[in-house]
Amino acid sequence: MIGPKTDNSISDCDNNTQVGHNAGTITVGLTFEQHEAAMERAIARKEADLGRAHTAEKALIQRELDELRRRMLDLGADYQARLTELADTKAMLARYDNQIERTRFDQAIAALDNDDESLAVEILTELAQAKARRREDEAIEEAKIQFKLGEIAESRVEWASAAQHYTRAAELHPSYDNLFKAGVLLLHAGEYDAALEKNKKLVALSRHEYGPRDAQTTTALNNYAESLRAAGSYPEAEPLYREALAISRATLGDRHPDVASYLNNLAELLHATGRTEQAEPLCREALEIGRETLGGRHPAVAISLNNLALLLDATDRAGQATPLYLEALGIFRASLGDNHPDTKTIAGNTLRHLRQHAPDHPDLAQLQAVYGAAP
């Protein structure tokens, strides 16, 4: 028997996987091979969707497809996460089993063992709708169901659907977690105005419940600033980035990885608004902190290298930028693999730079062989 709240799993005598849960051990019959096949089908469906999509939908579907491909790179970890997720869904259904007709309940539980959540989603949706028709004091319970539906959609990389469920949860019960998830998924889905609304409320709630110098408040400030920047509201975003950076320096110290992350975010905004002289020392500080605290081969360090290289490119120092691009790409290739979406982004930056500024560089041909005609 596995204890509560564990991420470990074992197999019973029928080769079903058992996952620890608050209510005890829940058996999940999904095999690794079934999960792999389901992921391959999901990618095929998403590729088909991309082929049929209108122009306005393509960007979101492409990002969702990239996420599915990223998960395939570490299928073992994704399989374990999927087992826990299915066990949680079973536990959610069991919580309401006295409100679900027995045959449908049994069918939904059995379907989950085959990685089929359709009946569970149908039942949970009906439960959410029923809760909505009841007294106002049941809003928190409906919000929990909507949150779970959001988690299911997010796990499928269906960001628009996830944003809808998380938004409903935040409307029913505007807690930190509900507002946070709504803001993040609305931003992923490209719904910037709605993301701004939720992240603004998150900042107000964080300051009231946790105080102005808490880590929760810092995260909320950064997310609100990200929403503003995505919407093109740079003047409004800048003071929030600066406040998040100041709080993190004061509470975590100057040499913390979170400080490096906030330095990078502020530097990107300054670069985007033409203030490269102000952005450069922040980029260099972020890179120095990352190397010191995370080591030289961490993806966060690669992000700092890439950001500094972009800035040097923009200020006519291509010769200084070249080794930074190549170092950043090398870190991503070693840590995430050639097919990871972030690696491909860095590869695109590197190839553009080499073609324009170093067409005779010895690495160019090899990178083009791996990444082709990357833009």
C-alpha positions in Angstrom: 0.0 0.0 0.0 1.4 3.4 -1.0 0.9 6.2 1.5 -1.0 9.4 0.8 0.3 12.1 -1.5 3.1 10.1 -3.1 4.1 10.3 -6.7 5.5 6.8 -6.7 3.7 3.9 -8.3 3.7 0.1 -8.2 2.1 -2.7 -10.2 -0.4 -5.2 -8.8 -0.7 -8.8 -9.8 -2.9 -7.9 -12.8 -0.2 -5.5 -14.0 -2.4 -2.5 -13.2 -0.6 0.6 -11.9 -1.5 1.7 -8.4 -1.1 5.4 -7.5 -1.0 6.8 -4.0 -3.8 9.2 -3.2 -5.4 10.9 -0.1 -8.2 8.3 -0.2 -5.8 5.4 -0.3 -4.3 3.5 -3.3 -6.2 3.9 -6.5 -5.6 1.4 -9.3 -5.1 2.7 -12.8 -5.0 0.2 -15.6 -3.3 2.3 -18.2 -0.1 0.7 -19.5 3.0 2.6 -20.8 2.3 1.3 -24.3 -1.3 2.5 -24.2 -0.1 5.9 -23.1 2.5 6.1 -25.9 -0.1 5.2 -28.5 -2.5 7.8 -27.1 0.2 10.5 -27.3 0.9 9.5 -30.9 -2.8 9.7 -31.7 -3.1 13.1 -30.0 -0.2 14.5 -32.0 -1.7 13.1 -35.2 -5.0 14.8 -34.4 -3.3 18.0 -33.6 -1.4 17.9 -36.9 -4.6 17.3 -38.7 -6.3 20.2 -36.8 -3.3 22.4 -37.8 -3.8 21.5 -41.5 -7.5 22.5 -41.4 -7.2 25.6 -39.1 -7.9 29.1 -40.2 -4.9 31.6 -40.0 -6.1 33.0 -36.7 -6.1 29.6 -35.1 -2.8 28.2 -36.4 -0.5 29.9 -33.9 -2.4 28.4 -30.9 -2.6 25.0 -32.4 1.1 25.0 -33.3 2.0 25.9 -29.7 -0.2 23.0 -28.5 1.5 20.7 -30.9 4.9 21.8 -29.8 3.9 21.0 -26.2 2.7 17.5 -27.1 6.0 16.9 -28.9 7.9 18.2 -25.9 6.2 15.7 -23.6 7.1 12.9 -25.9 10.8 13.7 -25.3 10.4 12.4 -21.7 7.5 9.9 -22.1 8.3 8.1 -18.9 7.8 11.2 -16.7 4.7 12.1 -18.7 3.3 8.6 -18.2 3.8 8.8 -14.4 2.1 12.2 -14.4 -0.7 10.8 -16.5 -1.2 8.0 -13.9 -1.5 10.5 -11.1 -3.8 12.6 -13.1 -6.1 9.7 -13.9 -6.1 8.6 -10.3 -7.1 12.2 -9.2 -9.9 12.1 -11.7 -11.1 8.8 -10.3 -11.0 10.3 -6.8 -13.0 13.3 -8.0 -15.7 11.0 -9.4 -15.7 8.9 -6.3 -16.3 12.0 -4.2 -19.6 12.5 -6.0 -20.5 8.8 -6.5 -23.8 9.2 -4.6 -24.8 11.7 -7.2 -23.9 9.6 -10.3 -25.9 6.7 -11.7 -24.0 3.6 -10.8 -23.7 2.2 -14.4 -22.4 5.5 -15.7 -20.0 5.8 -12.8 -18.6 2.3 -13.4 -18.3 3.0 -17.2 -16.4 6.3 -16.5 -14.0 4.6 -14.1 -13.4 1.7 -16.6 -12.9 4.2 -19.4 -10.2 6.1 -17.4 -8.2 2.9 -17.4 -8.1 3.1 -21.2 -7.0 6.8 -21.0 -10.5 7.9 -22.1 -11.8 10.9 -20.1 -14.7 11.7 -22.3 -17.4 10.2 -20.0 -15.7 11.6 -16.9 -15.6 15.0 -18.5 -19.3 14.7 -19.4 -20.2 13.7 -15.8 -18.1 16.4 -14.2 -19.5 19.0 -16.6 -23.1 17.9 -15.6 -22.1 18.1 -11.9 -20.7 21.6 -12.5 -23.9 22.7 -14.2 -26.0 21.2 -11.4 -23.9 22.9 -8.8 -24.4 26.2 -10.6 -28.1 25.9 -10.2 -27.9 25.4 -6.4 -27.3 27.8 -3.6 -24.6 30.4 -3.7 -22.7 28.8 -0.9 -21.9 25.8 -3.2 -19.9 28.0 -5.6 -16.6 26.8 -4.1 -17.5 23.2 -4.8 -18.3 24.1 -8.4 -15.1 26.0 -8.7 -13.2 22.9 -7.6 -14.9 20.9 -10.4 -14.2 23.6 -12.9 -10.6 23.7 -11.8 -10.3 20.0 -12.3 -11.8 20.3 -15.8 -9.2 23.0 -16.4 -6.4 20.7 -15.3 -7.7 18.0 -17.7 -7.9 20.4 -20.6 -4.4 21.8 -19.8 -2.9 18.3 -19.7 -4.3 17.7 -23.2 -2.7 21.0 -24.3 -6.1 22.5 -25.0 -5.4 25.9 -23.7 -8.5 27.7 -24.8 -10.7 25.1 -23.1 -8.4 25.2 -20.0 -8.6 28.9 -19.8 -12.4 28.8 -20.0 -12.6 26.4 -17.1 -10.0 28.2 -14.9 -11.8 31.5 -15.6 -15.1 30.0 -14.5 -13.4 28.7 -11.3 -11.9 32.2 -10.7 -15.3 33.8 -11.2 -17.0 31.4 -8.8 -14.2 31.6 -6.2 -11.5 34.2 -6.8 -8.8 32.4 -4.8 -5.0 32.8 -5.5 -4.8 29.5 -7.2 -7.9 30.0 -9.4 -6.9 33.5 -10.4 -3.3 32.4 -11.1 -4.2 29.5 -13.3 -6.8 31.6 -15.2 -4.3 34.3 -15.9 -1.6 32.0 -17.1 -3.8 29.9 -19.4 -5.6 33.0 -20.8 -2.1 34.3 -21.7 -1.2 31.0 -23.3 -4.5 31.1 -25.3 -3.7 34.7 -26.5 -6.7 36.3 -24.6 -4.7 39.2 -23.4 -7.5 41.5 -22.1 -9.0 38.7 -20.1 -5.5 37.7 -18.8 -4.9 41.3 -17.7 -8.2 41.4 -15.7 -7.4 38.2 -13.8 -3.7 39.1 -13.2 -4.7 42.5 -11.9 -7.1 40.9 -9.4 -4.4 38.4 -8.5 -2.0 41.3 -7.6 -4.7 43.0 -5.4 -5.6 39.7 -3.7 -1.9 38.8 -3.1 -1.1 42.2 -1.5 -4.1 42.0 0.7 -3.7 38.3 1.8 0.0 37.8 1.8 1.4 41.3 2.1 3.4 43.5 -0.3 6.7 41.7 0.1 5.7 38.0 -0.1 6.8 35.6 -2.9 3.2 35.1 -3.9 2.9 38.9 -4.5 6.1 39.0 -6.5 4.8 36.2 -8.8 1.5 38.0 -9.2 3.3 41.3 -10.1 5.5 39.5 -12.7 2.5 37.8 -14.2 0.6 41.0 -14.5 3.6 42.7 -16.1 3.9 39.8 -18.6 0.2 40.3 -19.5 0.7 44.0 -20.0 3.8 43.4 -22.1 2.0 40.8 -24.3 -0.7 43.4 -24.9 1.9 46.0 -25.9 1.4 48.1 -22.7 5.1 48.6 -22.0 4.8 51.8 -19.9 2.4 50.1 -17.5 4.4 46.8 -17.4 7.8 48.4 -16.5 7.0 49.6 -12.9 5.6 46.2 -12.1 8.7 44.4 -13.3 10.8 46.8 -11.3 8.7 46.2 -8.2 8.9 42.4 -8.5 12.7 42.7 -9.0 13.1 45.0 -5.9 11.0 42.6 -3.7 12.9 39.6 -4.8 16.2 41.3 -4.2 15.1 42.3 -0.7 13.6 39.0 0.3 15.9 36.5 -1.5 19.1 38.3 -1.8 20.9 39.6 -4.9 22.3 36.2 -6.0 19.1 34.1 -6.3 17.9 32.4 -9.5 14.5 34.2 -9.2 16.3 37.5 -9.2 18.0 36.5 -12.4 14.6 35.7 -14.0 13.2 39.0 -13.0 16.3 40.8 -14.3 15.9 39.0 -17.7 12.2 40.0 -17.9 13.0 43.7 -17.2 15.9 43.6 -19.6 13.7 42.2 -22.4 11.2 45.1 -21.9 14.0 47.7 -21.9 15.5 46.2 -25.1 12.0 46.1 -26.7 11.6 49.8 -26.0 15.0 50.8 -27.4 16.9 51.3 -24.1 19.6 48.8 -24.8 22.2 50.7 -22.7 20.0 50.1 -19.6 19.1 46.6 -20.6 22.7 45.3 -21.1 23.9 45.4 -17.5 20.8 43.6 -16.4 21.3 40.9 -19.0 24.9 40.5 -17.8 23.9 40.4 -14.2 21.3 37.8 -14.9 23.8 35.7 -16.7 26.4 36.0 -13.9 23.8 35.0 -11.3 22.6 32.0 -13.4 26.2 30.7 -13.9 26.9 31.1 -10.2 23.7 29.5 -8.8 22.6 27.1 -11.4 25.9 26.1 -13.2 27.0 26.8 -16.7 24.8 24.2 -18.4 21.3 25.1 -17.1 18.6 26.1 -19.6 18.0 29.3 -17.6 21.6 30.3 -18.3 21.1 29.6 -22.0 18.1 32.0 -22.0 20.3 34.7 -20.5 23.0 34.0 -23.1 20.5 34.2 -25.9 19.0 37.5 -24.6 22.4 39.0 -24.3 23.4 37.8 -27.8 20.2 39.4 -29.2 21.1 42.7 -27.5 24.6 42.6 -28.8 23.3 41.9 -32.3 21.0 44.8 -32.1 23.9 47.2 -31.1 26.2 46.2 -33.9 28.4 43.9 -31.9 27.8 40.7 -33.9 31.3 39.4 -33.2 30.6 39.3 -29.5 27.2 37.8 -30.0 28.4 34.8 -32.0 29.9 32.7 -29.2 26.9 33.5 -26.9 24.4 32.2 -29.5 26.5 29.0 -30.0 26.9 28.4 -26.2 23.2 28.9 -25.6 22.3 26.5 -28.4 24.8 24.0 -27.1 23.2 24.0 -23.6 19.7 23.6 -25.0 20.7 20.7 -27.3 22.5 18.9 -24.4 19.8 19.4 -21.9 16.5 19.3 -23.9 17.5 17.7 -27.3 17.3 18.9 -30.8 13.6 18.6 -31.2 12.5 20.6 -28.2 10.6 23.8 -29.2 12.9 26.0 -27.1 16.0 24.5 -28.7 14.5 25.2 -32.2 13.8 28.8 -31.2 17.4 29.3 -30.1 18.6 27.4 -33.2 16.6 29.8 -35.4 18.2 32.8 -33.7 21.6 31.3 -34.1 21.2 30.4 -37.8 19.9 33.9 -38.7 22.9 35.4 -37.0 25.4 33.1 -38.6 24.0 33.5 -42.1 24.0 37.3 -41.8 27.2 37.9 -39.8 29.3 34.8 -40.1 28.5 32.9 -43.3 31.9 31.1 -43.2 31.6 29.9 -39.6 32.5 26.2 -39.4 29.4 25.4 -37.4 26.9 26.8 -39.9 26.8 23.8 -42.3 26.3 21.3 -39.4 23.5 23.3 -37.8 21.8 23.7 -41.2 22.0 20.0 -41.6 20.2 19.4 -38.3 17.7 22.3 -38.4 17.3 22.8 -42.1 16.0 26.1 -43.4 15.1 27.4 -39.9 13.8 31.0 -40.2 
